[in-house]
Amino acid sequence: MTGRSEPPNGPPENPEGGEDEYRSLVFDESFIRSARMQEFSAQERMGEHARAVRTLPEPAAPAAHGSRAAIVLVVLIALAFATAVYIGFRNPYPQPVTRRAEPLRTTVVPLAPRAAVPAGSPERLYRAAPLSGFRTGAQGINLPSVRRTQNFSDSQITTALAIVKDYLVESSLNPDVLTGQVRRPVEQLLDPDQRGQFERSMSSPADDGLHAAAGWLVRFDPARVELADPQVRVQGTLAYAEDGAGTLEVVSDHTFTYALRPADGPPKENGASLFTVRRELHFRFDREDLRLHRLELRTAHVQAGPQSCSAGTTGALRPLLAGERADDRGPAATDPYAPGRAAAALCGTLAPLGAPAPSGTPGTATPSAVPPRAPEALRSFRPSR
């Protein structure tokens, strides 16, 4: 029991030191020497099989390839241009109509007094009827109630009326414009098509119905007269109506009364006199004018006095001052047989304040006493809802 014994399962198949089961697979030295390594090429490995890769065609010449690309580019540019032209003609949005402003047509009528021009202080002269009911400066230019029309909104109509008010203030109330020192505030509110006519009317006025300075603004000769009171008295009305689908017409009818005195010599306490200008102006607007804050002045009918009938109506107004009388000469003679444009030969008689002109008396006017009126074309105007 104490000696060595065999394992229970018997002795191992390969006792230690014996040959293993792979000894029969070992090559001898002669076999190894006789072995020869040979590696076949790719062509040899393919054998008789067909090639798996398709042969590519020869590349085209560079010159031919460049010409085809240029042709394609030209075709694409032509197609893009044709498309742009087609879209331009087929634009669904309406294009604004280009309209040029017409020249201003002007009528200026001097009003001659029957007696000497009354004198007094500005305060006393302004208390006379009907000036006592006039307002001061821009307060006398009131905007009417506004209702939209068929093609213009409330805001567009209000804008047009505001532009007209700005024009009236600058051309009738601005002291620098009244004394001839500046004119730019008036010019910049005009349509660019009318500015050339305006410049000629200021530099070379003519009695031809087109180039009278008084049609555009109120201006006195600063070497002769000056304002005795800068607070001008104003009364008038504004009216509007649609003039076609794309234009709006505004009519202003205002009376402006100025207190003047001689420019030379010291001012006298009771040396002032009144000068009255009634301006009936017709304006026209399109949507471009409203956007750019400008206007087109179509017609201007102006009555101004006291003046002599021979004073002329082309350049600056020539008021008769306190104590002066109108001369006996009438308006400039007109020769209907003379060639060229006929000169306007109009003159009226200025009735004194507080004494309305007799009815039916031709050639008589009281611009400060007659209430401003709207033109006949706008009297029955009723804005659409």
Disulfide bonds with the S-S distance in Angstrom:
Cys309-Cys347 1.75
